[in-house]
Amino acid sequence: MNTETHQEPYVLRSDSQGIVTLTLNRPQQFNSLSSAMIAALQGELDAIAADPALRVVVIAGAGKAFCAGHDLKEMRANHSKAFMQALFTQCGRMMMTLTQMPQPVIARIHGIATAAGCQLVSMCDLAVAADVARFATSGINVGLFCATPGVGLSRNLGRKQAMEMLLTGDFIDAPTALQQGLVNRVVPGAALDAEVDKLAQSILAKSSLAIGMGKQMFYRQLEMGLDAAYQYASEVMACNMMSEDAGEGIDAFIGKRKAEWKGR
């Protein structure tokens, strides 16, 4: 069992005008994903997903690192296959929640993101990195192939770029992560919060109904064949077109005025 004593919350939450910031809060452990940390993050994500007043989620890290992956000390202290299966299932569910919840999720990466921390970046919808941030799937360095991080990584990077990270454990810098598709934007550290907020505000200005429908459609169609994807996307678009928000948006565009979204 995990015997860690942790006085502060594992995840800090801050709400501001529809934007929720969740900050991983194990700075002394480089925000490694212990079972308790994953459970705390899962609880917050589930609560946010059920609240339509919340529009955007930002995931950040306290201290020097964004997230250094799984807690290796906890894993060694609980060396049984049953524990490992439960841990990776728990983590996988949390990662899937990021894509299944209606709100877009933005990763705010100010420092290193390694192994499951790199996986966390890959599973967020969007990612903004400081220019000093670095990324690696470093499990291979301790004899552990980053299999679960590879799921997200291979869906962001090209196949050979993902395999190089997984096979070598080498770091890539923020400009390389941008070039290879792991992050959306790279800015100086002092501009990181402003850039994240700029992205969040752009999303806030849009219809929450269209955003939620579109996010669900995007991830589902990725797993389909081309013909099935078009059939599904066509149905979603037809339903979206019948919504009150789409009518309002089109009328506002024609009338050269600002739309007033209803979320219906």
Secondary structure as GFF3:
##gff-version 3
##sequence-region A 1 264
A	DSSP	beta_strand	11	16	.	.	.	ID=ss1
A	DSSP	beta_strand	19	24	.	.	.	ID=ss2
A	DSSP	three_ten_helix	27	29	.	.	.	ID=ss3
A	DSSP	alpha_helix	35	49	.	.	.	ID=ss4
A	DSSP	beta_strand	56	61	.	.	.	ID=ss5
A	DSSP	alpha_helix	72	77	.	.	.	ID=ss6
A	DSSP	alpha_helix	81	100	.	.	.	ID=ss7
A	DSSP	beta_strand	105	109	.	.	.	ID=ss8
A	DSSP	beta_strand	113	114	.	.	.	ID=ss9
A	DSSP	alpha_helix	116	123	.	.	.	ID=ss10
A	DSSP	beta_strand	126	130	.	.	.	ID=ss11
A	DSSP	beta_strand	134	136	.	.	.	ID=ss12
A	DSSP	three_ten_helix	138	142	.	.	.	ID=ss13
A	DSSP	alpha_helix	147	153	.	.	.	ID=ss14
A	DSSP	alpha_helix	159	168	.	.	.	ID=ss15
A	DSSP	beta_strand	172	173	.	.	.	ID=ss16
A	DSSP	alpha_helix	174	180	.	.	.	ID=ss17
A	DSSP	beta_strand	185	187	.	.	.	ID=ss18
A	DSSP	three_ten_helix	189	191	.	.	.	ID=ss19
A	DSSP	alpha_helix	192	204	.	.	.	ID=ss20
A	DSSP	alpha_helix	208	222	.	.	.	ID=ss21
A	DSSP	alpha_helix	226	241	.	.	.	ID=ss22
A	DSSP	alpha_helix	244	254	.	.	.	ID=ss23
###
